Amino acid sequence: MSFAATVLTLYPEMFPGPLGVSLAGRAMREGRWSLDAVQIRDFATDKHRSVDDTPAGGGAGMVMRADVLAAALDSIPAGRPVLAMSPRGKTLTQAHVRELAEGPGVTILCGRFEGFDERIFEGRDVEPVSIGDYILSGGEMAALTLLDACIRLLPGVMGAPSSGMDESFETGLLEYPHYTRPVEWEGRTIPEVLRSGDHARINAWRKQQAETDTRLRRPDLWERHEGARVKSPSGARQKKDE
């Protein structure tokens, strides 16, 4: 069974966009995943095909209407998680991406204007998800990002099954630095350990680099990683031994 994605949007012409090329595009042509972009405006009921209205209580901008959004969502077959791309949602993680990629697919609701009428989350099983602490013009770019993260993990998309495991966030750490030829470039050389052929030393060096980079660049990730390590049985033994 392939991974099926449905995107509800005011701009269906934005899809598949970059997902139609490279690994994702090839995987789509091979039938590993499918995409259906649905125009939300088709579910408006007035002659102007309105999908938004002024915010209750006053304020700037417009808000996407719950009744129109619900009608659009109700047209989609059930059985897949429904996500709404919103800066008010929980931040997307690699663990969440992997969970989605292992399922039957996903339905994604793309917001515009000031966002969604909050009642859509109460009236339908919709999970708000954010891709970061910044604001985009709409949910479409966020949806493309989420889908790309999922598609690359589908069986056969990246080639070797291990390709997606040795990367940033998969172990709770940033990935270690990489090098390639030439051995020397502008006076800078590849670290000697990577040229040693000693795989045990190389693995130890990479682990150390991953931990150091995470601690310096992403202290939030490092704190969570350390907390998880201490709570685990192996982590507890290590702390005791130290």
C-alpha positions as CSV (number, residue, x, y, z in Angstrom):
1,M,0.0,0.0,0.0
2,S,1.5,3.4,-1.0
3,F,1.6,6.5,1.1
4,A,-1.4,8.7,0.2
5,A,-1.4,12.5,0.8
6,T,-4.3,14.9,0.4
7,V,-3.7,18.6,0.8
8,L,-6.5,21.0,1.3
9,T,-5.5,24.4,0.1
10,L,-6.5,27.7,-1.6
11,Y,-3.6,27.2,-4.0
12,P,-3.6,23.6,-5.4
13,E,-1.4,24.7,-8.2
14,M,1.5,24.9,-5.7
15,F,1.5,21.0,-5.6
16,P,3.4,18.9,-6.2
17,G,5.9,21.7,-6.8
18,P,9.4,20.5,-5.7
19,L,7.9,17.2,-4.7
20,G,7.5,16.4,-8.4
21,V,11.3,16.2,-8.9
22,S,14.3,14.4,-7.5
23,L,13.7,11.5,-5.1
24,A,10.1,12.4,-4.2
25,G,9.2,12.9,-7.9
26,R,10.7,9.6,-8.9
27,A,8.9,7.8,-6.0
28,M,5.6,9.3,-7.1
29,R,6.1,8.1,-10.6
30,E,7.0,4.6,-9.2
31,G,3.7,4.6,-7.2
32,R,5.3,4.7,-3.8
33,W,3.2,7.7,-2.8
34,S,0.3,9.8,-4.3
35,L,-0.9,13.3,-3.9
36,D,-4.3,14.9,-4.3
37,A,-4.5,18.7,-4.0
38,V,-8.1,19.9,-3.1
39,Q,-9.4,23.4,-3.6
40,I,-11.0,24.5,-0.3
41,R,-13.0,27.2,-2.1
42,D,-15.0,24.5,-3.9
43,F,-16.8,23.9,-0.6
44,A,-17.9,27.5,-0.1
45,T,-21.7,28.0,-0.3
46,D,-22.2,31.6,-1.2
47,K,-21.9,33.2,-4.7
48,H,-18.6,34.8,-3.9
49,R,-17.1,31.4,-2.8
50,S,-16.0,32.9,0.5
51,V,-13.7,30.9,2.8
52,D,-12.9,33.5,5.4
53,D,-14.6,36.2,7.5
54,T,-13.7,38.9,10.0
55,P,-12.4,37.8,13.4
56,A,-15.0,37.7,16.3
57,G,-14.1,40.3,18.8
58,G,-12.4,42.5,16.2
59,G,-8.8,42.7,15.0
60,A,-6.8,42.8,11.8
61,G,-7.0,40.3,9.0
62,M,-9.4,37.5,8.2
63,V,-10.0,34.0,9.6
64,M,-10.8,30.8,7.7
65,R,-14.3,29.6,8.4
66,A,-14.9,26.4,10.3
67,D,-18.0,25.4,8.2
68,V,-16.1,25.6,4.9
69,L,-13.1,23.8,6.3
70,A,-15.3,21.1,7.8
71,A,-17.1,20.5,4.5
72,A,-13.7,20.1,2.7
73,L,-12.4,17.7,5.4
74,D,-15.6,15.7,5.3
75,S,-15.1,15.0,1.6
76,I,-11.8,13.2,2.3
77,P,-11.8,9.5,3.0
78,A,-11.3,8.7,6.7
79,G,-8.5,6.6,8.1
80,R,-5.5,8.9,7.8
81,P,-4.3,11.5,10.4
82,V,-5.4,15.0,9.7
83,L,-2.9,17.8,10.3
84,A,-3.3,21.6,10.1
85,M,-0.2,23.5,9.4
86,S,-0.2,26.3,12.1
87,P,2.4,28.1,14.1
88,R,0.2,27.4,17.1
89,G,0.8,23.7,16.9
90,K,3.4,21.4,18.4
91,T,6.7,21.6,16.6
92,L,7.2,18.8,14.1
93,T,9.9,16.3,15.1
94,Q,11.7,13.5,13.3
95,A,10.0,11.0,15.5
96,H,6.6,12.3,14.4
97,V,7.7,12.3,10.8
98,R,8.8,8.7,11.0
99,E,5.5,7.8,12.7
100,L,3.5,9.4,9.8
101,A,5.8,7.8,7.2
102,E,5.0,4.4,8.6
103,G,1.3,4.9,8.3
104,P,-1.2,5.0,5.4
105,G,-0.7,8.6,4.6
106,V,-1.8,12.0,5.8
107,T,-4.4,14.8,5.1
108,I,-3.0,18.3,5.5
109,L,-5.0,21.5,5.9
110,C,-3.2,24.6,4.8
111,G,-4.2,27.9,6.4
112,R,-4.0,31.4,5.1
113,F,-4.9,34.9,6.5
114,E,-4.9,34.9,10.3
115,G,-5.4,31.2,10.6
116,F,-8.3,28.9,11.4
117,D,-11.5,29.3,13.3
118,E,-10.6,27.4,16.5
119,R,-13.8,25.3,16.3
120,I,-12.4,23.2,13.5
121,F,-10.1,21.6,16.0
122,E,-13.0,21.0,18.4
123,G,-15.4,19.7,15.7
124,R,-13.0,17.5,13.8
125,D,-10.0,15.4,14.7
126,V,-7.4,17.8,13.5
127,E,-3.9,18.1,14.9
128,P,-2.2,21.5,14.6
129,V,1.5,21.2,13.6
130,S,4.2,23.8,13.3
131,I,7.5,23.4,11.4
132,G,9.2,26.2,13.4
133,D,9.0,29.4,15.3
134,Y,8.4,31.7,12.3
135,I,5.5,32.8,10.2
136,L,4.9,31.9,6.5
137,S,2.4,33.4,4.1
138,G,0.4,30.2,4.3
139,G,0.5,26.5,5.1
140,E,1.5,25.3,1.7
141,M,5.3,25.6,2.1
142,A,5.0,24.0,5.5
143,A,3.0,21.1,4.0
144,L,5.6,20.6,1.3
145,T,8.3,20.4,4.0
146,L,6.3,17.9,6.0
147,L,5.6,15.7,3.0
148,D,9.2,15.8,1.9
149,A,10.3,14.7,5.3
150,C,7.9,11.8,5.2
151,I,8.4,10.7,1.6
152,R,12.2,10.3,1.9
153,L,11.6,7.7,4.6
154,L,9.3,5.5,2.5
155,P,10.8,2.1,1.6
156,G,12.9,2.3,-1.5
157,V,12.9,6.1,-1.8
158,M,16.5,6.6,-0.6
159,G,17.9,3.3,-1.7
160,A,19.7,1.7,1.2
161,P,17.4,1.1,4.2
162,S,20.0,2.6,6.5
163,S,20.3,5.9,4.7
164,G,17.7,7.6,6.8
165,M,18.9,6.3,10.2
166,D,22.3,8.0,10.5
167,E,21.2,11.6,10.4
168,S,20.5,14.6,12.6
169,F,17.6,14.1,15.1
170,E,17.3,10.3,14.5
171,T,19.3,9.6,17.7
172,G,18.3,12.9,19.4
173,L,21.6,14.5,18.3
174,L,22.8,16.6,15.4
175,E,24.7,14.6,12.8
176,Y,28.5,14.6,12.9
177,P,30.4,16.7,10.3
178,H,31.2,15.2,6.9
179,Y,34.3,15.4,4.6
180,T,35.2,14.3,1.1
181,R,38.0,14.7,-1.4
182,P,40.3,16.5,-1.9
183,V,42.2,15.6,1.3
184,E,43.5,19.1,1.5
185,W,41.6,22.2,0.5
186,E,42.8,25.8,1.1
187,G,45.2,24.5,3.8
188,R,42.5,22.6,5.6
189,T,42.8,18.8,5.8
190,I,40.4,16.0,6.5
191,P,40.8,14.9,10.2
192,E,43.4,12.1,10.4
193,V,41.0,9.7,12.2
194,L,38.7,9.6,9.1
195,R,41.7,8.5,7.0
196,S,42.9,5.9,9.5
197,G,40.7,3.0,8.4
198,D,40.0,2.3,12.1
199,H,36.2,2.0,12.2
200,A,36.1,1.9,16.0
201,R,38.0,5.1,16.2
202,I,36.0,6.7,13.5
203,N,32.7,5.8,15.2
204,A,33.9,7.1,18.5
205,W,35.1,10.4,16.9
206,R,31.7,10.8,15.1
207,K,29.8,10.2,18.3
208,Q,31.9,12.7,20.1
209,Q,31.5,15.3,17.4
210,A,27.7,14.8,17.3
211,E,27.5,15.3,21.1
212,T,29.8,18.4,21.0
213,D,28.0,20.1,18.1
214,T,24.6,19.4,19.7
215,R,25.7,20.8,23.0
216,L,27.1,24.0,21.5
217,R,24.6,24.6,18.7
218,R,21.3,23.2,20.1
219,P,21.4,23.2,23.9
220,D,17.7,22.5,23.8
221,L,18.3,19.2,22.0
222,W,21.2,18.3,24.2
223,E,19.2,18.9,27.4
224,R,16.5,16.5,26.1
225,H,19.1,14.0,24.9
226,E,20.8,14.0,28.3
227,G,17.5,13.7,30.1
228,A,16.5,10.7,28.1
229,R,19.9,9.1,28.6
230,V,19.8,9.5,32.3
231,K,16.3,8.1,32.6
232,S,17.1,5.0,30.6
233,P,18.4,1.9,32.4
234,S,21.7,2.0,30.5
235,G,22.1,5.7,31.2
236,A,21.4,5.2,34.9
237,R,24.1,2.5,35.1
238,Q,26.5,4.8,33.2
239,K,25.9,7.6,35.7
240,K,26.4,5.3,38.6
241,D,29.6,3.9,37.2
242,E,31.0,7.3,36.6
